[in-house]
């Protein structure tokens, strides 16, 4: 088991906090123009997972708590998570050096 922990730690250690933002990732979308309000939005995960010091993913902008909550969340909550995550990404991009 220690090999798995070591591999996970080295993967996190290689995480470049600024590299994901410089790739020009597409904005998250939680719009419901064609979908019903009850339809579950798809996950905003971009498979670029890297948590910052505040436990927020630099790939999708969700907090660790929101990531863990996603599977149980209803459609309204998922849309709220997407909106909050996008706001975090926007703030990070607008920050100096972002």
LINQUIQUI-V816936 format. One record per residue. N is the residue number from 1. RES is the residue in one small letter. SS is DSSP state (H for helix, E for strand, C for the rest). PSI is psi in radians with two decimals (none if undefined). OMEGA is omega in degrees with one decimal (NA if undefined). Layout:
n=N res=RES ss=SS psi=PSI omega=OMEGA
n=N res=RES ss=SS psi=PSI omega=OMEGA
This chain:
n=1 res=x ss=C psi=-0.54 omega=-178.2
n=2 res=x ss=H psi=-0.48 omega=177.1
n=3 res=x ss=H psi=-0.67 omega=178.4
n=4 res=x ss=H psi=-0.74 omega=-179.7
n=5 res=x ss=H psi=-0.75 omega=179.7
n=6 res=x ss=H psi=-0.75 omega=179.3
n=7 res=x ss=H psi=-0.73 omega=179.4
n=8 res=x ss=H psi=-0.76 omega=179.8
n=9 res=x ss=H psi=-0.73 omega=-179.3
n=10 res=x ss=H psi=-0.54 omega=176.4
n=11 res=x ss=H psi=-0.76 omega=178.1
n=12 res=x ss=H psi=-0.60 omega=-179.0
n=13 res=x ss=H psi=-0.53 omega=179.7
n=14 res=x ss=C psi=-0.13 omega=-177.2
n=15 res=x ss=C psi=2.14 omega=178.8
n=16 res=x ss=C psi=1.92 omega=-172.1
n=17 res=x ss=C psi=-0.52 omega=-178.4
n=18 res=x ss=C psi=-0.29 omega=-172.3
n=19 res=x ss=C psi=-0.61 omega=-177.7
n=20 res=x ss=C psi=-0.63 omega=-177.9
n=21 res=x ss=H psi=-0.49 omega=-177.6
n=22 res=x ss=H psi=-0.14 omega=-178.6
n=23 res=x ss=H psi=-0.12 omega=179.8
n=24 res=x ss=C psi=0.79 omega=-179.0
n=25 res=x ss=C psi=2.58 omega=-179.7
n=26 res=x ss=C psi=2.55 omega=177.2
n=27 res=x ss=C psi=2.62 omega=175.3
n=28 res=x ss=C psi=2.66 omega=179.0
n=29 res=x ss=C psi=2.23 omega=174.1
n=30 res=x ss=C psi=0.41 omega=-178.7
n=31 res=x ss=C psi=2.59 omega=-176.7
n=32 res=x ss=C psi=0.59 omega=-175.5
n=33 res=x ss=C psi=-0.73 omega=-178.5
n=34 res=x ss=C psi=-0.18 omega=-175.9
n=35 res=x ss=C psi=2.70 omega=176.7
n=36 res=x ss=C psi=2.80 omega=-179.2
n=37 res=x ss=C psi=-0.33 omega=-179.5
n=38 res=x ss=C psi=-0.21 omega=-179.5
n=39 res=x ss=C psi=2.32 omega=-178.2
n=40 res=x ss=C psi=2.15 omega=175.0
n=41 res=x ss=C psi=2.56 omega=177.7
n=42 res=x ss=C psi=2.81 omega=-178.0
n=43 res=x ss=C psi=2.42 omega=177.0
n=44 res=x ss=C psi=0.04 omega=-177.7
n=45 res=x ss=C psi=2.33 omega=-179.6
n=46 res=x ss=C psi=0.13 omega=-177.1
n=47 res=x ss=C psi=0.60 omega=175.3
n=48 res=x ss=C psi=0.85 omega=-171.1
n=49 res=x ss=C psi=2.21 omega=176.2
n=50 res=x ss=C psi=2.00 omega=-179.1
n=51 res=x ss=E psi=2.40 omega=175.5
n=52 res=x ss=C psi=-2.98 omega=-177.4
n=53 res=x ss=C psi=-0.33 omega=178.0
n=54 res=x ss=C psi=0.24 omega=-178.2
n=55 res=x ss=C psi=0.74 omega=174.2
n=56 res=x ss=E psi=2.29 omega=-179.7
n=57 res=x ss=E psi=2.26 omega=179.7
n=58 res=x ss=C psi=-0.25 omega=178.5
n=59 res=x ss=C psi=-0.87 omega=-175.1
n=60 res=x ss=C psi=-0.25 omega=178.0
n=61 res=x ss=C psi=-0.03 omega=179.7
n=62 res=x ss=C psi=2.60 omega=174.0
n=63 res=x ss=E psi=2.82 omega=178.6
n=64 res=x ss=H psi=-0.71 omega=178.0
n=65 res=x ss=H psi=-0.71 omega=179.1
n=66 res=x ss=H psi=-0.64 omega=177.2
n=67 res=x ss=H psi=-0.79 omega=-179.7
n=68 res=x ss=H psi=-0.56 omega=-178.8
n=69 res=x ss=H psi=-0.41 omega=-169.4
n=70 res=x ss=H psi=-0.82 omega=-176.1
n=71 res=x ss=H psi=-0.50 omega=-178.5
n=72 res=x ss=H psi=-0.17 omega=-172.5
n=73 res=x ss=C psi=2.48 omega=175.0
n=74 res=x ss=C psi=3.10 omega=-175.0
n=75 res=x ss=H psi=-0.77 omega=-179.0
n=76 res=x ss=H psi=-0.74 omega=-179.8
n=77 res=x ss=H psi=-0.69 omega=178.4
n=78 res=x ss=H psi=-0.71 omega=177.4
n=79 res=x ss=H psi=-0.70 omega=178.5
n=80 res=x ss=H psi=-0.72 omega=178.0
n=81 res=x ss=H psi=-0.77 omega=179.0
n=82 res=x ss=H psi=-0.73 omega=179.8
n=83 res=x ss=H psi=-0.77 omega=178.5
n=84 res=x ss=H psi=-0.72 omega=-180.0
n=85 res=x ss=H psi=-0.75 omega=179.2
n=86 res=x ss=H psi=-0.67 omega=178.2
n=87 res=x ss=H psi=-0.69 omega=178.2
n=88 res=x ss=H psi=-0.77 omega=178.7
n=89 res=x ss=H psi=-0.74 omega=178.8
n=90 res=x ss=H psi=-0.76 omega=178.3
n=91 res=x ss=H psi=-0.73 omega=-178.9
n=92 res=x ss=H psi=-0.70 omega=179.9
n=93 res=x ss=H psi=-0.59 omega=-178.8
n=94 res=x ss=H psi=-0.35 omega=-178.4
n=95 res=x ss=C psi=2.64 omega=176.5
n=96 res=x ss=C psi=2.27 omega=-178.4
n=97 res=x ss=C psi=0.03 omega=-176.7
n=98 res=x ss=C psi=none omega=NA
